[in-house]
Amino acid sequence: MPPIAPAQPMAMRFRFQQRKGLTQYAFGSERNYNRERSVRVRWQLVKEIANQTDYENKTDQVTASKSSYRVRNIRGNSLTSDWAYRPEKNIELGLKFSVGKAENNSESSSSIADINTQGLRLIYSIEERGIVRFEFNREEVLVSGVSLNLPYELTGGRLKGKTWLWRTSAEYRITNFLQATLNYEGRSEGLSKPVHTMRAEVRAFF
């Protein structure tokens, strides 16, 4: 989440990462190449409102000495903007959205993925005791082109179509030696039925 820092009304970060690798398997060898170039801008509009915006350019390539479903040549760009509003120091309302496009041109695929996501969050802090967090997200992936194999990396693991996600988490310190946590997550992908997951835990410290 974008931090609220009156002493730093604006900050920028530039990042460049590049990796090359060679992996030898029984059926042959694979070479991979990854490059990331990104820019992050954070600024404090007013005391209660902050924003963080990220632009990212990625290249993800895998070549193999023999035909393989892992071969890919992905180039993509994405833009993400995260807004945070804090009317009180213990309450935060957030809005996050992103758009991106990735293209894969390999031996078995010539496909394009257009991705857009939107998210809402509410965070409530209990002073010296804990925190409660609510999130609701929508993701949409549109794929076009011809593909015998749709790489996981092309969509970042997202399925084609619309996905709805909602989460609730809470942490509360009962005493200095007891802490309780509760996590719930719901997911609905495409036309499938929602999947619900819940976990509760109490920890004792000695």
matplotlib code that plots the C-alpha trace (Angstrom):
import matplotlib.pyplot as plt

x = [0.0, 1.3, 2.7, 1.7, 4.9, 4.5, 8.3, 8.6, 5.8, 7.2, 9.6, 10.7, 12.4, 13.9, 14.7, 16.5, 16.9, 18.3, 18.9, 20.2, 20.3, 21.0, 19.3, 20.3, 17.5, 17.6, 15.7, 17.8, 18.8, 16.9, 18.1, 16.1, 16.3, 14.4, 14.5, 12.5, 12.5, 10.2, 9.4, 7.6, 6.3, 4.9, 3.4, 1.4, -1.4, -2.7, -2.2, -5.0, -4.4, -1.4, -0.8, 1.7, 1.9, 4.1, 5.0, 6.7, 8.2, 9.0, 10.7, 10.5, 12.1, 12.8, 14.4, 15.0, 17.3, 14.2, 10.5, 9.0, 5.8, 7.9, 9.3, 8.0, 8.8, 6.8, 6.9, 4.6, 3.8, 1.6, 0.5, -0.8, -2.1, -2.9, -4.8, -5.0, -7.2, -6.8, -9.5, -8.2, -4.8, -6.4, -8.6, -7.5, -9.7, -7.9, -8.5, -6.2, -6.4, -4.1, -4.0, -1.6, -0.8, 1.4, 2.3, 3.8, 5.4, 6.9, 6.9, 3.5, 1.9, 1.1, -1.2, -2.0, -3.4, -5.1, -5.4, -7.3, -7.8, -9.7, -9.6, -11.1, -9.8, -10.7, -8.2, -9.0, -6.3, -6.9, -4.2, -1.7, -4.1, -4.5, -5.8, -8.8, -8.6, -11.3, -10.6, -12.6, -11.0, -12.0, -9.7, -10.3, -8.2, -8.9, -6.8, -6.7, -4.6, -3.6, -2.1, -1.5, -0.1, -1.0, 2.0, 1.4, 3.6, 1.5, -1.4, 0.5, -1.3, -4.8, -7.5, -9.2, -12.4, -13.4, -12.3, -13.8, -11.9, -12.9, -10.8, -11.2, -8.3, -8.0, -5.2, -5.8, -3.5, -5.5, -2.7, 1.1, 1.2, -1.8, -2.5, -5.5, -5.8, -8.7, -8.4, -11.2, -11.0, -13.6, -12.9, -15.1, -13.4, -15.4, -18.7, -17.5, -19.1, -17.4, -14.7, -14.5, -11.5, -11.3, -8.6, -8.5, -5.5, -4.6, -0.9, 0.6, 4.1, 6.2]
y = [0.0, 3.5, 5.0, 8.4, 10.3, 14.1, 14.5, 13.0, 14.4, 12.7, 9.9, 8.0, 4.6, 3.2, -0.5, -2.6, -6.4, -8.9, -12.6, -15.3, -19.0, -22.4, -25.6, -29.1, -31.7, -35.4, -34.5, -31.4, -28.0, -24.8, -21.2, -18.5, -14.7, -12.3, -8.5, -6.1, -2.3, -0.3, 3.1, 3.8, 7.2, 7.9, 11.2, 12.8, 14.9, 16.1, 14.8, 12.2, 11.1, 9.2, 7.5, 5.0, 4.4, 1.7, 1.2, -2.1, -3.4, -7.2, -9.6, -13.4, -15.8, -19.5, -21.5, -25.2, -27.5, -29.7, -29.0, -28.1, -26.7, -24.4, -22.4, -18.8, -15.3, -12.9, -9.1, -7.1, -3.7, -2.9, 0.2, 0.1, 2.9, 2.6, 5.3, 5.4, 7.7, 7.9, 10.1, 8.9, 7.4, 4.0, 3.8, 3.4, 3.2, 2.0, 1.8, 0.0, -0.6, -1.8, -2.4, -4.5, -6.2, -9.2, -10.8, -14.3, -15.0, -18.5, -21.7, -22.9, -19.6, -16.2, -14.9, -11.6, -11.2, -8.0, -7.8, -5.3, -5.5, -3.4, -3.6, -2.0, -2.4, -1.2, -1.5, -0.8, -0.7, -1.3, 0.6, -1.8, -4.7, -5.7, -5.0, -5.9, -5.9, -6.3, -6.7, -7.1, -7.6, -8.1, -9.5, -9.8, -11.5, -11.4, -13.6, -13.4, -15.0, -18.6, -20.8, -24.5, -23.7, -20.7, -20.0, -19.4, -16.4, -14.7, -14.0, -14.1, -17.3, -15.8, -17.7, -16.4, -14.5, -12.7, -13.6, -12.3, -12.4, -11.3, -11.6, -10.8, -11.1, -10.1, -10.2, -9.5, -9.7, -11.0, -10.7, -10.3, -14.0, -14.9, -13.8, -14.8, -14.7, -15.2, -15.5, -16.0, -16.0, -16.4, -17.0, -17.2, -17.9, -17.7, -19.5, -21.9, -22.0, -19.9, -21.6, -20.6, -21.0, -20.1, -20.6, -19.6, -19.8, -18.9, -18.7, -18.8, -17.3, -18.5]
z = [0.0, -0.7, 2.6, 3.8, 4.5, 4.8, 4.9, 1.4, -0.7, -3.8, -4.6, -7.7, -8.3, -11.4, -11.7, -14.3, -13.8, -16.2, -15.9, -18.2, -17.5, -19.0, -17.7, -18.8, -18.8, -20.0, -23.1, -24.0, -22.8, -22.2, -22.2, -20.5, -20.6, -18.3, -18.3, -16.3, -16.6, -14.3, -12.9, -9.6, -8.6, -5.1, -4.1, -1.3, -2.8, 0.6, 4.1, 3.8, 0.1, -1.4, -4.7, -6.0, -9.8, -11.4, -15.1, -16.0, -19.2, -19.2, -21.5, -20.8, -23.3, -23.2, -26.0, -26.1, -28.1, -28.7, -29.1, -25.7, -24.4, -22.2, -25.2, -25.1, -26.2, -24.1, -24.2, -22.1, -20.5, -17.5, -15.6, -12.0, -9.9, -6.2, -4.3, -0.5, 1.6, 5.4, 7.0, 10.3, 11.2, 12.0, 8.9, 5.2, 2.1, -1.0, -4.8, -7.1, -10.8, -13.5, -17.3, -19.2, -22.4, -23.1, -26.4, -27.0, -30.3, -30.2, -32.3, -31.1, -30.2, -31.5, -28.8, -27.1, -23.5, -22.5, -18.7, -16.5, -12.7, -10.2, -6.4, -3.3, 0.3, 3.7, 6.6, 10.2, 12.8, 16.5, 18.4, 19.9, 19.5, 15.9, 12.4, 10.2, 6.4, 3.8, 0.0, -3.1, -6.5, -10.1, -12.8, -16.5, -19.1, -22.8, -25.1, -28.9, -31.6, -32.3, -29.5, -29.0, -25.6, -23.4, -21.1, -17.4, -17.6, -20.4, -18.0, -14.7, -13.8, -14.3, -16.2, -19.3, -18.6, -15.4, -11.9, -8.7, -5.4, -1.9, 1.2, 4.9, 7.5, 11.1, 13.7, 17.3, 20.3, 23.2, 25.7, 25.4, 25.1, 23.0, 19.4, 17.3, 13.5, 11.1, 7.3, 4.8, 1.0, -1.7, -5.4, -8.5, -11.9, -15.1, -14.8, -12.0, -8.6, -5.9, -3.7, -0.1, 2.2, 5.9, 8.5, 12.2, 14.5, 18.1, 19.0, 22.4, 23.1, 26.0]

ax = plt.figure().add_subplot(projection="3d")
ax.plot(x, y, z, "-o")
ax.set_aspect("equal")
plt.show()
